[in-house]
Amino acid sequence: MSVIHLDFRTFCQATEVEERVRKAMTFAVGIEDIKVKHSEGYHGNKILIMTCTVSRKADIRAFFRRLSKDDLALLLDSVDQRMDDDGQLFFRLDKQKAFLEELVISSGDDCVHVRAKVESYPKRREKALENAKFMLQELLDRPE
């Protein structure tokens, strides 16, 4: 597995039920160690920022194995646009689907943000892209 760690982040707006957002986040992450930071919106509305970092290889592997083949293919096809110069791979998960215990890649705003740090030695975007493509293809090729 060529991912060093996964960072997850989502927002719980004042109009949302905190327990439901926490449930969605916990399902998406696969572990229950969610940190909550209290913040305030522009108009004084309460916002909770929920974050979690996953760095155990087994947990990272388990997360990616829970993604569907279609979502893995989507990530593989768009990996060039999703990776920055530091080897960080960005994608989003549908927060509503996560609440319903489905892990689905999303392009919407109501989401769980995921940042995957892809290893590359030496640290170069091209090497990180190569490693990410290899990992995603390997996940796609795995037997059901």
C-alpha positions in Angstrom: 0.0 0.0 0.0 1.6 3.2 -1.1 -0.5 5.6 1.1 1.3 6.8 4.2 -1.8 8.2 5.9 -5.4 9.4 5.2 -6.8 12.6 6.6 -10.6 12.9 6.8 -12.6 16.1 7.4 -16.2 17.1 7.4 -18.4 19.9 8.7 -21.5 19.7 10.8 -23.6 22.8 10.2 -26.0 24.2 12.8 -28.9 22.7 10.7 -27.5 19.1 10.9 -27.7 16.6 13.8 -24.3 16.1 15.2 -24.8 12.4 16.0 -25.8 11.7 12.4 -22.8 13.5 11.0 -20.6 11.7 13.5 -22.1 8.4 12.4 -21.4 9.2 8.7 -17.8 10.2 9.5 -17.2 7.1 11.6 -18.5 4.9 8.9 -16.4 6.6 6.2 -13.2 6.5 8.3 -13.7 3.0 9.6 -12.6 3.9 13.1 -14.2 5.9 15.9 -11.4 8.2 16.9 -13.0 11.4 15.6 -11.8 14.8 16.8 -14.3 17.7 17.0 -13.4 21.4 16.8 -16.0 24.1 17.5 -16.1 27.0 15.1 -18.4 29.7 14.0 -19.7 30.7 10.6 -19.6 34.2 9.1 -23.1 35.0 10.5 -22.4 33.5 14.0 -23.8 30.1 13.2 -22.3 27.1 15.0 -20.1 24.8 12.9 -18.4 21.6 14.1 -15.3 20.5 12.2 -14.8 16.7 12.5 -11.4 15.3 11.6 -9.5 12.0 11.8 -6.2 10.7 10.6 -5.6 7.1 9.7 -2.0 5.9 9.6 -2.1 2.2 10.3 -1.5 0.3 7.1 -4.2 -2.2 7.9 -6.8 0.5 8.3 -5.7 2.3 5.1 -5.9 -1.0 3.2 -9.4 -1.7 4.7 -10.6 1.8 3.7 -9.6 1.4 0.0 -11.0 -2.1 -0.2 -14.4 -0.8 0.9 -14.6 1.4 -2.2 -16.4 0.0 -5.2 -14.6 -1.0 -8.4 -16.4 1.9 -10.2 -15.1 4.4 -7.6 -11.6 3.0 -7.8 -11.8 3.2 -11.6 -13.0 6.8 -11.3 -10.0 7.7 -9.0 -7.6 5.9 -11.3 -8.9 7.8 -14.4 -8.8 11.2 -12.6 -5.7 10.7 -10.4 -3.7 13.3 -12.5 -6.3 16.0 -11.6 -6.6 14.9 -8.0 -2.9 15.0 -7.0 -1.0 18.1 -5.9 2.8 18.7 -6.2 3.3 17.3 -2.6 1.9 13.8 -3.5 -1.5 14.5 -1.8 -4.4 12.7 -3.5 -7.7 14.5 -2.9 -11.3 13.1 -3.2 -14.6 13.4 -1.5 -17.1 10.9 -0.1 -20.9 11.4 -0.1 -21.8 12.3 3.5 -25.5 11.3 3.1 -24.5 7.9 1.6 -22.0 7.4 4.4 -24.8 7.9 7.0 -26.6 5.1 5.2 -23.4 3.0 5.4 -22.4 3.3 1.7 -19.0 4.5 0.7 -19.4 6.5 -2.5 -17.1 9.0 -4.2 -18.8 12.4 -4.6 -18.3 15.7 -6.3 -20.8 17.5 -4.2 -20.4 19.9 -1.3 -22.1 17.8 1.4 -19.2 15.4 1.8 -16.4 14.0 3.8 -13.1 15.4 2.4 -10.3 12.8 2.1 -6.6 13.5 1.6 -4.3 10.6 1.0 -0.6 11.2 1.3 1.1 9.0 -1.3 4.6 7.9 -0.6 7.3 8.8 -3.1 11.1 8.6 -2.7 12.5 10.9 -3.8 9.6 13.3 -3.2 8.3 14.0 -6.7 4.8 14.3 -8.0 5.6 12.0 -10.9 6.7 9.2 -8.6 3.7 9.7 -6.3 1.4 9.5 -9.4 3.1 6.3 -10.5 2.7 4.8 -7.0 -1.0 5.9 -6.8 -1.8 4.5 -10.2 -0.1 1.2 -9.4 -2.0 0.9 -6.0 -5.4 1.7 -7.6 -4.9 -0.7 -10.4 -3.9 -3.4 -8.0 -7.1 -2.8 -6.0 -9.1 -2.9 -9.2 -7.5 -6.2 -10.3 -8.1 -8.0 -6.9 -10.5 -10.9 -7.1 -14.0 -10.3 -5.6 
